[in-house]
């Protein structure tokens, strides 16, 4: 039998640094600069809290094609 959990696994998912539980969304995100976002995660399984960095490449022109309304001049 296939379960929903078996479809969630991805090489891009964030997992808890302590117990390995897959996490769906950060508890909090902070825009630091044009190419950097910090994410605060809290594991629902063990309560561990940790931060990750999301870095945008310098040549991220493709983003403008998909999300033009999100870009502010």
Predicted model as a PDB file, atoms N, CA, C, CB and O in Angstrom, pLDDT in the B-factor column:
MODEL        1                                                                  
ATOM      1  N   UNK A   1       0.840  -1.181   0.000  1.00 44.00           N  
ATOM      2  CA  UNK A   1       0.000   0.000   0.000  1.00 44.00           C  
ATOM      3  C   UNK A   1       0.890   1.251   0.000  1.00 44.00           C  
ATOM      4  CB  UNK A   1      -0.958  -0.006   1.225  1.00 44.00           C  
ATOM      5  O   UNK A   1       1.849   1.329   0.767  1.00 44.00           O  
ATOM      6  N   UNK A   2       0.579   2.207  -0.839  1.00 47.00           N  
ATOM      7  CA  UNK A   2       1.332   3.450  -0.910  1.00 47.00           C  
ATOM      8  C   UNK A   2       0.714   4.466   0.033  1.00 47.00           C  
ATOM      9  CB  UNK A   2       1.368   3.994  -2.355  1.00 47.00           C  
ATOM     10  O   UNK A   2      -0.506   4.629   0.070  1.00 47.00           O  
ATOM     11  N   UNK A   3       1.553   5.145   0.790  1.00 46.00           N  
ATOM     12  CA  UNK A   3       1.059   6.140   1.737  1.00 46.00           C  
ATOM     13  C   UNK A   3       1.444   7.539   1.288  1.00 46.00           C  
ATOM     14  CB  UNK A   3       1.603   5.866   3.143  1.00 46.00           C  
ATOM     15  O   UNK A   3       2.311   7.710   0.431  1.00 46.00           O  
ATOM     16  N   UNK A   4       0.797   8.536   1.868  1.00 48.00           N  
ATOM     17  CA  UNK A   4       1.113   9.923   1.553  1.00 48.00           C  
ATOM     18  C   UNK A   4       2.564  10.217   1.903  1.00 48.00           C  
ATOM     19  CB  UNK A   4       0.171  10.882   2.303  1.00 48.00           C  
ATOM     20  O   UNK A   4       3.247  10.918   1.156  1.00 48.00           O  
ATOM     21  N   UNK A   5       3.040   9.701   3.010  1.00 49.00           N  
ATOM     22  CA  UNK A   5       4.419   9.953   3.439  1.00 49.00           C  
ATOM     23  C   UNK A   5       5.431   9.489   2.405  1.00 49.00           C  
ATOM     24  CB  UNK A   5       4.691   9.264   4.763  1.00 49.00           C  
ATOM     25  O   UNK A   5       6.495  10.094   2.280  1.00 49.00           O  
ATOM     26  N   UNK A   6       5.128   8.430   1.659  1.00 48.00           N  
ATOM     27  CA  UNK A   6       6.082   7.946   0.666  1.00 48.00           C  
ATOM     28  C   UNK A   6       6.217   8.903  -0.510  1.00 48.00           C  
ATOM     29  CB  UNK A   6       5.665   6.578   0.167  1.00 48.00           C  
ATOM     30  O   UNK A   6       7.228   8.872  -1.211  1.00 48.00           O  
ATOM     31  N   UNK A   7       5.224   9.750  -0.739  1.00 50.00           N  
ATOM     32  CA  UNK A   7       5.289  10.721  -1.822  1.00 50.00           C  
ATOM     33  C   UNK A   7       5.975  12.014  -1.399  1.00 50.00           C  
ATOM     34  CB  UNK A   7       3.900  11.022  -2.327  1.00 50.00           C  
ATOM     35  O   UNK A   7       6.403  12.785  -2.258  1.00 50.00           O  
ATOM     36  N   UNK A   8       6.091  12.269  -0.106  1.00 50.00           N  
ATOM     37  CA  UNK A   8       6.664  13.519   0.389  1.00 50.00           C  
ATOM     38  C   UNK A   8       8.165  13.601   0.207  1.00 50.00           C  
ATOM     39  CB  UNK A   8       6.334  13.690   1.835  1.00 50.00           C  
ATOM     40  O   UNK A   8       8.694  14.706   0.086  1.00 50.00           O  
ATOM     41  N   UNK A   9       8.869  12.497   0.181  1.00 52.00           N  
ATOM     42  CA  UNK A   9      10.327  12.539   0.180  1.00 52.00           C  
ATOM     43  C   UNK A   9      10.863  13.185  -1.095  1.00 52.00           C  
ATOM     44  CB  UNK A   9      10.897  11.131   0.334  1.00 52.00           C  
ATOM     45  O   UNK A   9      10.429  12.868  -2.203  1.00 52.00           O  
ATOM     46  N   UNK A  10      11.800  14.080  -0.916  1.00 55.00           N  
ATOM     47  CA  UNK A  10      12.422  14.798  -2.024  1.00 55.00           C  
ATOM     48  C   UNK A  10      13.832  15.172  -1.595  1.00 55.00           C  
ATOM     49  CB  UNK A  10      11.592  16.070  -2.430  1.00 55.00           C  
ATOM     50  O   UNK A  10      14.100  15.324  -0.403  1.00 55.00           O  
ATOM     51  N   UNK A  11      14.724  15.319  -2.547  1.00 59.00           N  
ATOM     52  CA  UNK A  11      16.085  15.726  -2.198  1.00 59.00           C  
ATOM     53  C   UNK A  11      16.124  17.172  -1.729  1.00 59.00           C  
ATOM     54  CB  UNK A  11      17.020  15.538  -3.391  1.00 59.00           C  
ATOM     55  O   UNK A  11      17.129  17.607  -1.166  1.00 59.00           O  
ATOM     56  N   UNK A  12      15.042  17.935  -1.952  1.00 61.00           N  
ATOM     57  CA  UNK A  12      15.007  19.343  -1.568  1.00 61.00           C  
ATOM     58  C   UNK A  12      14.283  19.589  -0.255  1.00 61.00           C  
ATOM     59  CB  UNK A  12      14.356  20.146  -2.649  1.00 61.00           C  
ATOM     60  O   UNK A  12      14.264  20.722   0.226  1.00 61.00           O  
ATOM     61  N   UNK A  13      13.689  18.571   0.336  1.00 80.00           N  
ATOM     62  CA  UNK A  13      12.951  18.796   1.569  1.00 80.00           C  
ATOM     63  C   UNK A  13      13.902  19.060   2.735  1.00 80.00           C  
ATOM     64  CB  UNK A  13      12.056  17.596   1.878  1.00 80.00           C  
ATOM     65  O   UNK A  13      15.049  18.614   2.737  1.00 80.00           O  
ATOM     66  N   UNK A  14      13.401  19.789   3.714  1.00 88.00           N  
ATOM     67  CA  UNK A  14      14.174  20.052   4.920  1.00 88.00           C  
ATOM     68  C   UNK A  14      13.784  19.021   5.961  1.00 88.00           C  
ATOM     69  CB  UNK A  14      13.939  21.502   5.446  1.00 88.00           C  
ATOM     70  O   UNK A  14      12.602  18.749   6.172  1.00 88.00           O  
ATOM     71  N   UNK A  15      14.783  18.452   6.608  1.00 90.00           N  
ATOM     72  CA  UNK A  15      14.527  17.485   7.664  1.00 90.00           C  
ATOM     73  C   UNK A  15      15.131  17.994   8.963  1.00 90.00           C  
ATOM     74  CB  UNK A  15      15.102  16.095   7.297  1.00 90.00           C  
ATOM     75  O   UNK A  15      16.078  18.780   8.955  1.00 90.00           O  
ATOM     76  N   UNK A  16      14.579  17.543  10.068  1.00 92.00           N  
ATOM     77  CA  UNK A  16      15.075  17.940  11.383  1.00 92.00           C  
ATOM     78  C   UNK A  16      16.529  17.506  11.536  1.00 92.00           C  
ATOM     79  CB  UNK A  16      14.202  17.331  12.510  1.00 92.00           C  
ATOM     80  O   UNK A  16      16.887  16.374  11.209  1.00 92.00           O  
ATOM     81  N   UNK A  17      17.352  18.408  12.030  1.00 86.00           N  
ATOM     82  CA  UNK A  17      18.769  18.118  12.222  1.00 86.00           C  
ATOM     83  C   UNK A  17      18.995  17.106  13.349  1.00 86.00           C  
ATOM     84  CB  UNK A  17      19.529  19.405  12.518  1.00 86.00           C  
ATOM     85  O   UNK A  17      20.046  16.467  13.400  1.00 86.00           O  
ATOM     86  N   UNK A  18      18.030  16.955  14.244  1.00 93.00           N  
ATOM     87  CA  UNK A  18      18.182  16.038  15.373  1.00 93.00           C  
ATOM     88  C   UNK A  18      17.579  14.660  15.089  1.00 93.00           C  
ATOM     89  CB  UNK A  18      17.536  16.634  16.612  1.00 93.00           C  
ATOM     90  O   UNK A  18      18.255  13.649  15.276  1.00 93.00           O  
ATOM     91  N   UNK A  19      16.310  14.600  14.638  1.00 94.00           N  
ATOM     92  CA  UNK A  19      15.632  13.301  14.506  1.00 94.00           C  
ATOM     93  C   UNK A  19      15.377  12.869  13.067  1.00 94.00           C  
ATOM     94  CB  UNK A  19      14.329  13.345  15.231  1.00 94.00           C  
ATOM     95  O   UNK A  19      15.000  11.720  12.833  1.00 94.00           O  
ATOM     96  N   UNK A  20      15.576  13.773  12.083  1.00 91.00           N  
ATOM     97  CA  UNK A  20      15.402  13.414  10.687  1.00 91.00           C  
ATOM     98  C   UNK A  20      13.977  13.509  10.174  1.00 91.00           C  
ATOM     99  CB  UNK A  20      15.888  12.052  10.479  1.00 91.00           C  
ATOM    100  O   UNK A  20      13.716  13.135   9.031  1.00 91.00           O  
ATOM    101  N   UNK A  21      13.043  14.001  10.988  1.00 93.00           N  
ATOM    102  CA  UNK A  21      11.640  14.144  10.578  1.00 93.00           C  
ATOM    103  C   UNK A  21      11.533  15.149   9.424  1.00 93.00           C  
ATOM    104  CB  UNK A  21      10.755  14.600  11.781  1.00 93.00           C  
ATOM    105  O   UNK A  21      12.097  16.239   9.517  1.00 93.00           O  
ATOM    106  N   UNK A  22      10.823  14.808   8.336  1.00 92.00           N  
ATOM    107  CA  UNK A  22      10.627  15.772   7.245  1.00 92.00           C  
ATOM    108  C   UNK A  22       9.759  16.941   7.722  1.00 92.00           C  
ATOM    109  CB  UNK A  22       9.974  15.082   6.013  1.00 92.00           C  
ATOM    110  O   UNK A  22       8.750  16.734   8.396  1.00 92.00           O  
ATOM    111  N   UNK A  23      10.155  18.169   7.369  1.00 92.00           N  
ATOM    112  CA  UNK A  23       9.416  19.364   7.765  1.00 92.00           C  
ATOM    113  C   UNK A  23       8.804  20.012   6.536  1.00 92.00           C  
ATOM    114  CB  UNK A  23      10.332  20.362   8.507  1.00 92.00           C  
ATOM    115  O   UNK A  23       9.426  20.046   5.474  1.00 92.00           O  
ATOM    116  N   UNK A  24       7.601  20.521   6.672  1.00 90.00           N  
ATOM    117  CA  UNK A  24       6.859  21.036   5.526  1.00 90.00           C  
ATOM    118  C   UNK A  24       7.159  22.505   5.252  1.00 90.00           C  
ATOM    119  CB  UNK A  24       5.377  20.853   5.747  1.00 90.00           C  
ATOM    120  O   UNK A  24       7.416  22.877   4.107  1.00 90.00           O  
ATOM    121  N   UNK A  25       7.131  23.343   6.281  1.00 90.00           N  
ATOM    122  CA  UNK A  25       7.321  24.783   6.082  1.00 90.00           C  
ATOM    123  C   UNK A  25       8.019  25.379   7.297  1.00 90.00           C  
ATOM    124  CB  UNK A  25       5.963  25.495   5.831  1.00 90.00           C  
ATOM    125  O   UNK A  25       7.852  24.886   8.413  1.00 90.00           O  
ATOM    126  N   UNK A  26       8.801  26.440   7.087  1.00 92.00           N  
ATOM    127  CA  UNK A  26       9.455  27.077   8.228  1.00 92.00           C  
ATOM    128  C   UNK A  26       8.435  27.802   9.107  1.00 92.00           C  
ATOM    129  CB  UNK A  26      10.532  28.060   7.746  1.00 92.00           C  
ATOM    130  O   UNK A  26       7.379  28.233   8.644  1.00 92.00           O  
ATOM    131  N   UNK A  27       8.781  27.921  10.369  1.00 93.00           N  
ATOM    132  CA  UNK A  27       7.929  28.658  11.306  1.00 93.00           C  
ATOM    133  C   UNK A  27       8.013  30.157  11.032  1.00 93.00           C  
ATOM    134  CB  UNK A  27       8.334  28.357  12.766  1.00 93.00           C  
ATOM    135  O   UNK A  27       7.055  30.897  11.256  1.00 93.00           O  
ATOM    136  N   UNK A  28       9.168  30.588  10.547  1.00 91.00           N  
ATOM    137  CA  UNK A  28       9.429  32.009  10.348  1.00 91.00           C  
ATOM    138  C   UNK A  28      10.488  32.161   9.264  1.00 91.00           C  
ATOM    139  CB  UNK A  28       9.885  32.691  11.675  1.00 91.00           C  
ATOM    140  O   UNK A  28      11.396  31.336   9.161  1.00 91.00           O  
ATOM    141  N   UNK A  29      10.375  33.216   8.452  1.00 91.00           N  
ATOM    142  CA  UNK A  29      11.371  33.518   7.422  1.00 91.00           C  
ATOM    143  C   UNK A  29      11.716  34.999   7.488  1.00 91.00           C  
ATOM    144  CB  UNK A  29      10.850  33.133   6.003  1.00 91.00           C  
ATOM    145  O   UNK A  29      10.862  35.839   7.773  1.00 91.00           O  
ATOM    146  N   UNK A  30      12.984  35.306   7.220  1.00 90.00           N  
ATOM    147  CA  UNK A  30      13.433  36.696   7.234  1.00 90.00           C  
ATOM    148  C   UNK A  30      14.226  36.994   5.969  1.00 90.00           C  
ATOM    149  CB  UNK A  30      14.286  36.988   8.491  1.00 90.00           C  
ATOM    150  O   UNK A  30      15.205  36.315   5.658  1.00 90.00           O  
ATOM    151  N   UNK A  31      13.788  38.021   5.247  1.00 87.00           N  
ATOM    152  CA  UNK A  31      14.508  38.499   4.083  1.00 87.00           C  
ATOM    153  C   UNK A  31      15.696  39.301   4.590  1.00 87.00           C  
ATOM    154  CB  UNK A  31      13.590  39.355   3.142  1.00 87.00           C  
ATOM    155  O   UNK A  31      15.521  40.346   5.216  1.00 87.00           O  
ATOM    156  N   UNK A  32      16.906  38.815   4.321  1.00 86.00           N  
ATOM    157  CA  UNK A  32      18.114  39.463   4.826  1.00 86.00           C  
ATOM    158  C   UNK A  32      18.712  40.398   3.785  1.00 86.00           C  
ATOM    159  CB  UNK A  32      19.146  38.416   5.244  1.00 86.00           C  
ATOM    160  O   UNK A  32      19.092  41.527   4.093  1.00 86.00           O  
ATOM    161  N   UNK A  33      18.789  39.920   2.560  1.00 83.00           N  
ATOM    162  CA  UNK A  33      19.334  40.734   1.475  1.00 83.00           C  
ATOM    163  C   UNK A  33      18.735  40.241   0.163  1.00 83.00           C  
ATOM    164  CB  UNK A  33      20.901  40.667   1.442  1.00 83.00           C  
ATOM    165  O   UNK A  33      17.919  39.320   0.143  1.00 83.00           O  
ATOM    166  N   UNK A  34      19.154  40.870  -0.926  1.00 77.00           N  
ATOM    167  CA  UNK A  34      18.621  40.524  -2.245  1.00 77.00           C  
ATOM    168  C   UNK A  34      18.740  39.033  -2.563  1.00 77.00           C  
ATOM    169  CB  UNK A  34      19.335  41.325  -3.311  1.00 77.00           C  
ATOM    170  O   UNK A  34      17.893  38.486  -3.269  1.00 77.00           O  
ATOM    171  N   UNK A  35      19.761  38.382  -2.060  1.00 79.00           N  
ATOM    172  CA  UNK A  35      19.955  36.973  -2.391  1.00 79.00           C  
ATOM    173  C   UNK A  35      19.917  36.021  -1.212  1.00 79.00           C  
ATOM    174  CB  UNK A  35      21.237  36.814  -3.076  1.00 79.00           C  
ATOM    175  O   UNK A  35      20.321  34.867  -1.353  1.00 79.00           O  
ATOM    176  N   UNK A  36      19.439  36.466  -0.041  1.00 85.00           N  
ATOM    177  CA  UNK A  36      19.494  35.616   1.140  1.00 85.00           C  
ATOM    178  C   UNK A  36      18.222  35.703   1.980  1.00 85.00           C  
ATOM    179  CB  UNK A  36      20.690  35.988   1.984  1.00 85.00           C  
ATOM    180  O   UNK A  36      17.766  36.792   2.329  1.00 85.00           O  
ATOM    181  N   UNK A  37      17.659  34.543   2.296  1.00 88.00           N  
ATOM    182  CA  UNK A  37      16.508  34.437   3.196  1.00 88.00           C  
ATOM    183  C   UNK A  37      16.879  33.433   4.291  1.00 88.00           C  
ATOM    184  CB  UNK A  37      15.196  33.990   2.419  1.00 88.00           C  
ATOM    185  O   UNK A  37      17.362  32.340   3.994  1.00 88.00           O  
ATOM    186  N   UNK A  38      16.652  33.803   5.553  1.00 91.00           N  
ATOM    187  CA  UNK A  38      16.862  32.886   6.673  1.00 91.00           C  
ATOM    188  C   UNK A  38      15.524  32.282   7.068  1.00 91.00           C  
ATOM    189  CB  UNK A  38      17.522  33.614   7.885  1.00 91.00           C  
ATOM    190  O   UNK A  38      14.517  32.987   7.138  1.00 91.00           O  
ATOM    191  N   UNK A  39      15.508  30.980   7.326  1.00 93.00           N  
ATOM    192  CA  UNK A  39      14.297  30.277   7.735  1.00 93.00           C  
ATOM    193  C   UNK A  39      14.504  29.655   9.105  1.00 93.00           C  
ATOM    194  CB  UNK A  39      13.910  29.199   6.704  1.00 93.00           C  
ATOM    195  O   UNK A  39      15.535  29.029   9.351  1.00 93.00           O  
ATOM    196  N   UNK A  40      13.537  29.819  10.000  1.00 94.00           N  
ATOM    197  CA  UNK A  40      13.565  29.195  11.319  1.00 94.00           C  
ATOM    198  C   UNK A  40      12.590  28.017  11.293  1.00 94.00           C  
ATOM    199  CB  UNK A  40      13.193  30.225  12.455  1.00 94.00           C  
ATOM    200  O   UNK A  40      11.416  28.175  10.959  1.00 94.00           O  
ATOM    201  N   UNK A  41      13.091  26.846  11.647  1.00 93.00           N  
ATOM    202  CA  UNK A  41      12.304  25.616  11.641  1.00 93.00           C  
ATOM    203  C   UNK A  41      12.126  25.105  13.060  1.00 93.00           C  
ATOM    204  CB  UNK A  41      12.972  24.541  10.764  1.00 93.00           C  
ATOM    205  O   UNK A  41      13.029  25.234  13.886  1.00 93.00           O  
ATOM    206  N   UNK A  42      10.959  24.523  13.347  1.00 95.00           N  
ATOM    207  CA  UNK A  42      10.700  23.844  14.605  1.00 95.00           C  
ATOM    208  C   UNK A  42      10.136  22.475  14.272  1.00 95.00           C  
ATOM    209  CB  UNK A  42       9.724  24.663  15.516  1.00 95.00           C  
ATOM    210  O   UNK A  42       9.126  22.367  13.577  1.00 95.00           O  
ATOM    211  N   UNK A  43      10.782  21.437  14.763  1.00 95.00           N  
ATOM    212  CA  UNK A  43      10.353  20.063  14.488  1.00 95.00           C  
ATOM    213  C   UNK A  43       9.124  19.723  15.339  1.00 95.00           C  
ATOM    214  CB  UNK A  43      11.509  19.057  14.772  1.00 95.00           C  
ATOM    215  O   UNK A  43       9.130  19.914  16.555  1.00 95.00           O  
ATOM    216  N   UNK A  44       8.087  19.226  14.696  1.00 93.00           N  
ATOM    217  CA  UNK A  44       6.878  18.826  15.416  1.00 93.00           C  
ATOM    218  C   UNK A  44       7.058  17.489  16.123  1.00 93.00           C  
ATOM    219  CB  UNK A  44       5.698  18.748  14.460  1.00 93.00           C  
ATOM    220  O   UNK A  44       6.268  17.130  16.996  1.00 93.00           O  
ATOM    221  N   UNK A  45       8.095  16.755  15.745  1.00 95.00           N  
ATOM    222  CA  UNK A  45       8.345  15.453  16.350  1.00 95.00           C  
ATOM    223  C   UNK A  45       9.140  15.561  17.660  1.00 95.00           C  
ATOM    224  CB  UNK A  45       9.090  14.566  15.366  1.00 95.00           C  
ATOM    225  O   UNK A  45       8.758  14.964  18.666  1.00 95.00           O  
ATOM    226  N   UNK A  46      10.250  16.325  17.645  1.00 96.00           N  
ATOM    227  CA  UNK A  46      11.122  16.374  18.827  1.00 96.00           C  
ATOM    228  C   UNK A  46      11.279  17.773  19.431  1.00 96.00           C  
ATOM    229  CB  UNK A  46      12.478  15.845  18.465  1.00 96.00           C  
ATOM    230  O   UNK A  46      11.886  17.918  20.493  1.00 96.00           O  
ATOM    231  N   UNK A  47      10.739  18.806  18.769  1.00 94.00           N  
ATOM    232  CA  UNK A  47      10.822  20.168  19.304  1.00 94.00           C  
ATOM    233  C   UNK A  47      12.107  20.903  18.998  1.00 94.00           C  
ATOM    234  CB  UNK A  47      10.646  20.127  20.758  1.00 94.00           C  
ATOM    235  O   UNK A  47      12.275  22.041  19.436  1.00 94.00           O  
ATOM    236  N   UNK A  48      13.023  20.292  18.259  1.00 94.00           N  
ATOM    237  CA  UNK A  48      14.288  20.940  17.907  1.00 94.00           C  
ATOM    238  C   UNK A  48      14.029  22.178  17.053  1.00 94.00           C  
ATOM    239  CB  UNK A  48      15.215  19.956  17.158  1.00 94.00           C  
ATOM    240  O   UNK A  48      13.162  22.170  16.179  1.00 94.00           O  
ATOM    241  N   UNK A  49      14.794  23.247  17.317  1.00 95.00           N  
ATOM    242  CA  UNK A  49      14.698  24.484  16.524  1.00 95.00           C  
ATOM    243  C   UNK A  49      16.048  24.742  15.867  1.00 95.00           C  
ATOM    244  CB  UNK A  49      14.269  25.708  17.418  1.00 95.00           C  
ATOM    245  O   UNK A  49      17.094  24.619  16.505  1.00 95.00           O  
ATOM    246  N   UNK A  50      16.017  25.102  14.584  1.00 93.00           N  
ATOM    247  CA  UNK A  50      17.252  25.384  13.864  1.00 93.00           C  
ATOM    248  C   UNK A  50      16.963  26.318  12.697  1.00 93.00           C  
ATOM    249  CB  UNK A  50      17.910  24.079  13.365  1.00 93.00           C  
ATOM    250  O   UNK A  50      15.813  26.468  12.285  1.00 93.00           O  
ATOM    251  N   UNK A  51      18.012  26.946  12.164  1.00 92.00           N  
ATOM    252  CA  UNK A  51      17.895  27.863  11.031  1.00 92.00           C  
ATOM    253  C   UNK A  51      18.534  27.275   9.787  1.00 92.00           C  
ATOM    254  CB  UNK A  51      18.535  29.209  11.362  1.00 92.00           C  
ATOM    255  O   UNK A  51      19.487  26.500   9.865  1.00 92.00           O  
ATOM    256  N   UNK A  52      17.996  27.656   8.639  1.00 90.00           N  
ATOM    257  CA  UNK A  52      18.621  27.334   7.356  1.00 90.00           C  
ATOM    258  C   UNK A  52      18.698  28.625   6.541  1.00 90.00           C  
ATOM    259  CB  UNK A  52      17.815  26.214   6.584  1.00 90.00           C  
ATOM    260  O   UNK A  52      17.968  29.581   6.803  1.00 90.00           O  
ATOM    261  N   UNK A  53      19.580  28.638   5.564  1.00 88.00           N  
ATOM    262  CA  UNK A  53      19.719  29.768   4.647  1.00 88.00           C  
ATOM    263  C   UNK A  53      19.223  29.358   3.279  1.00 88.00           C  
ATOM    264  CB  UNK A  53      21.185  30.256   4.573  1.00 88.00           C  
ATOM    265  O   UNK A  53      19.531  28.265   2.803  1.00 88.00           O  
ATOM    266  N   UNK A  54      18.460  30.225   2.644  1.00 84.00           N  
ATOM    267  CA  UNK A  54      18.046  30.023   1.259  1.00 84.00           C  
ATOM    268  C   UNK A  54      18.724  31.107   0.446  1.00 84.00           C  
ATOM    269  CB  UNK A  54      16.474  30.066   1.093  1.00 84.00           C  
ATOM    270  O   UNK A  54      18.427  32.291   0.608  1.00 84.00           O  
ATOM    271  N   UNK A  55      19.636  30.706  -0.430  1.00 80.00           N  
ATOM    272  CA  UNK A  55      20.411  31.661  -1.224  1.00 80.00           C  
ATOM    273  C   UNK A  55      19.910  31.666  -2.664  1.00 80.00           C  
ATOM    274  CB  UNK A  55      21.920  31.318  -1.177  1.00 80.00           C  
ATOM    275  O   UNK A  55      19.679  30.613  -3.258  1.00 80.00           O  
ATOM    276  N   UNK A  56      19.748  32.847  -3.206  1.00 74.00           N  
ATOM    277  CA  UNK A  56      19.319  33.022  -4.583  1.00 74.00           C  
ATOM    278  C   UNK A  56      20.558  33.269  -5.426  1.00 74.00           C  
ATOM    279  CB  UNK A  56      18.292  34.193  -4.721  1.00 74.00           C  
ATOM    280  O   UNK A  56      21.369  34.130  -5.085  1.00 74.00           O  
ATOM    281  N   UNK A  57      20.722  32.530  -6.522  1.00 71.00           N  
ATOM    282  CA  UNK A  57      21.896  32.754  -7.369  1.00 71.00           C  
ATOM    283  C   UNK A  57      21.876  34.155  -7.985  1.00 71.00           C  
ATOM    284  CB  UNK A  57      21.962  31.693  -8.479  1.00 71.00           C  
ATOM    285  O   UNK A  57      20.814  34.742  -8.195  1.00 71.00           O  
ATOM    286  N   UNK A  58      23.050  34.668  -8.262  1.00 67.00           N  
ATOM    287  CA  UNK A  58      23.175  36.017  -8.825  1.00 67.00           C  
ATOM    288  C   UNK A  58      22.498  36.142 -10.190  1.00 67.00           C  
ATOM    289  CB  UNK A  58      24.643  36.394  -8.948  1.00 67.00           C  
ATOM    290  O   UNK A  58      22.056  37.229 -10.563  1.00 67.00           O  
ATOM    291  N   UNK A  59      22.417  35.052 -10.926  1.00 63.00           N  
ATOM    292  CA  UNK A  59      21.819  35.085 -12.261  1.00 63.00           C  
ATOM    293  C   UNK A  59      20.367  34.574 -12.223  1.00 63.00           C  
ATOM    294  CB  UNK A  59      22.661  34.237 -13.246  1.00 63.00           C  
ATOM    295  O   UNK A  59      19.975  33.758 -13.057  1.00 63.00           O  
ATOM    296  N   UNK A  60      19.604  35.037 -11.291  1.00 58.00           N  
ATOM    297  CA  UNK A  60      18.232  34.545 -11.089  1.00 58.00           C  
ATOM    298  C   UNK A  60      17.215  35.278 -11.957  1.00 58.00           C  
ATOM    299  CB  UNK A  60      17.840  34.683  -9.626  1.00 58.00           C  
ATOM    300  O   UNK A  60      16.108  35.565 -11.499  1.00 58.00           O  
ATOM    301  N   UNK A  61      17.564  35.578 -13.173  1.00 58.00           N  
ATOM    302  CA  UNK A  61      16.662  36.272 -14.100  1.00 58.00           C  
ATOM    303  C   UNK A  61      15.396  35.462 -14.380  1.00 58.00           C  
ATOM    304  CB  UNK A  61      17.386  36.567 -15.414  1.00 58.00           C  
ATOM    305  O   UNK A  61      14.346  36.046 -14.649  1.00 58.00           O  
ATOM    306  N   UNK A  62      15.472  34.140 -14.323  1.00 56.00           N  
ATOM    307  CA  UNK A  62      14.307  33.297 -14.619  1.00 56.00           C  
ATOM    308  C   UNK A  62      13.173  33.549 -13.632  1.00 56.00           C  
ATOM    309  CB  UNK A  62      14.699  31.817 -14.594  1.00 56.00           C  
ATOM    310  O   UNK A  62      12.009  33.330 -13.970  1.00 56.00           O  
ATOM    311  N   UNK A  63      13.482  33.996 -12.441  1.00 57.00           N  
ATOM    312  CA  UNK A  63      12.458  34.280 -11.433  1.00 57.00           C  
ATOM    313  C   UNK A  63      11.519  35.372 -11.934  1.00 57.00           C  
ATOM    314  CB  UNK A  63      13.108  34.701 -10.094  1.00 57.00           C  
ATOM    315  O   UNK A  63      10.315  35.317 -11.682  1.00 57.00           O  
ATOM    316  N   UNK A  64      12.053  36.355 -12.634  1.00 57.00           N  
ATOM    317  CA  UNK A  64      11.238  37.460 -13.138  1.00 57.00           C  
ATOM    318  C   UNK A  64      10.170  36.962 -14.107  1.00 57.00           C  
ATOM    319  CB  UNK A  64      12.123  38.503 -13.826  1.00 57.00           C  
ATOM    320  O   UNK A  64       9.089  37.545 -14.188  1.00 57.00           O  
ATOM    321  N   UNK A  65      10.459  35.895 -14.838  1.00 58.00           N  
ATOM    322  CA  UNK A  65       9.500  35.354 -15.798  1.00 58.00           C  
ATOM    323  C   UNK A  65       8.323  34.719 -15.060  1.00 58.00           C  
ATOM    324  CB  UNK A  65      10.180  34.318 -16.727  1.00 58.00           C  
ATOM    325  O   UNK A  65       7.175  34.882 -15.473  1.00 58.00           O  
ATOM    326  N   UNK A  66       8.596  34.004 -13.981  1.00 57.00           N  
ATOM    327  CA  UNK A  66       7.551  33.289 -13.260  1.00 57.00           C  
ATOM    328  C   UNK A  66       6.825  34.152 -12.231  1.00 57.00           C  
ATOM    329  CB  UNK A  66       8.140  32.095 -12.578  1.00 57.00           C  
ATOM    330  O   UNK A  66       5.632  33.951 -12.004  1.00 57.00           O  
ATOM    331  N   UNK A  67       7.509  35.104 -11.604  1.00 57.00           N  
ATOM    332  CA  UNK A  67       6.931  35.896 -10.533  1.00 57.00           C  
ATOM    333  C   UNK A  67       7.188  37.392 -10.734  1.00 57.00           C  
ATOM    334  CB  UNK A  67       7.489  35.445  -9.192  1.00 57.00           C  
ATOM    335  O   UNK A  67       7.791  38.023  -9.865  1.00 57.00           O  
ATOM    336  N   UNK A  68       6.753  37.972 -11.844  1.00 57.00           N  
ATOM    337  CA  UNK A  68       7.067  39.390 -12.092  1.00 57.00           C  
ATOM    338  C   UNK A  68       6.455  40.333 -11.056  1.00 57.00           C  
ATOM    339  CB  UNK A  68       6.583  39.787 -13.470  1.00 57.00           C  
ATOM    340  O   UNK A  68       7.044  41.372 -10.757  1.00 57.00           O  
ATOM    341  N   UNK A  69       5.291  39.998 -10.504  1.00 59.00           N  
ATOM    342  CA  UNK A  69       4.641  40.896  -9.556  1.00 59.00           C  
ATOM    343  C   UNK A  69       5.317  40.887  -8.190  1.00 59.00           C  
ATOM    344  CB  UNK A  69       3.185  40.521  -9.406  1.00 59.00           C  
ATOM    345  O   UNK A  69       5.041  41.762  -7.369  1.00 59.00           O  
ATOM    346  N   UNK A  70       6.195  39.922  -7.923  1.00 58.00           N  
ATOM    347  CA  UNK A  70       6.866  39.847  -6.628  1.00 58.00           C  
ATOM    348  C   UNK A  70       8.138  40.694  -6.598  1.00 58.00           C  
ATOM    349  CB  UNK A  70       7.199  38.400  -6.295  1.00 58.00           C  
ATOM    350  O   UNK A  70       8.706  40.915  -5.528  1.00 58.00           O  
ATOM    351  N   UNK A  71       8.578  41.156  -7.730  1.00 56.00           N  
ATOM    352  CA  UNK A  71       9.809  41.918  -7.786  1.00 56.00           C  
ATOM    353  C   UNK A  71       9.505  43.401  -7.661  1.00 56.00           C  
ATOM    354  CB  UNK A  71      10.569  41.628  -9.085  1.00 56.00           C  
ATOM    355  O   UNK A  71       8.635  43.928  -8.354  1.00 56.00           O  
ATOM    356  N   UNK A  72      10.231  44.068  -6.771  1.00 59.00           N  
ATOM    357  CA  UNK A  72      10.030  45.492  -6.548  1.00 59.00           C  
ATOM    358  C   UNK A  72      11.284  46.218  -6.998  1.00 59.00           C  
ATOM    359  CB  UNK A  72       9.706  45.797  -5.051  1.00 59.00           C  
ATOM    360  O   UNK A  72      12.401  45.841  -6.644  1.00 59.00           O  
ATOM    361  N   UNK A  73      11.082  47.251  -7.776  1.00 55.00           N  
ATOM    362  CA  UNK A  73      12.218  48.008  -8.301  1.00 55.00           C  
ATOM    363  C   UNK A  73      12.804  48.927  -7.281  1.00 55.00           C  
ATOM    364  CB  UNK A  73      11.814  48.797  -9.501  1.00 55.00           C  
ATOM    365  O   UNK A  73      13.769  49.635  -7.570  1.00 55.00           O  
TER     366      UNK A  73                                                      
ENDMDL                                                                          
END                                                                             
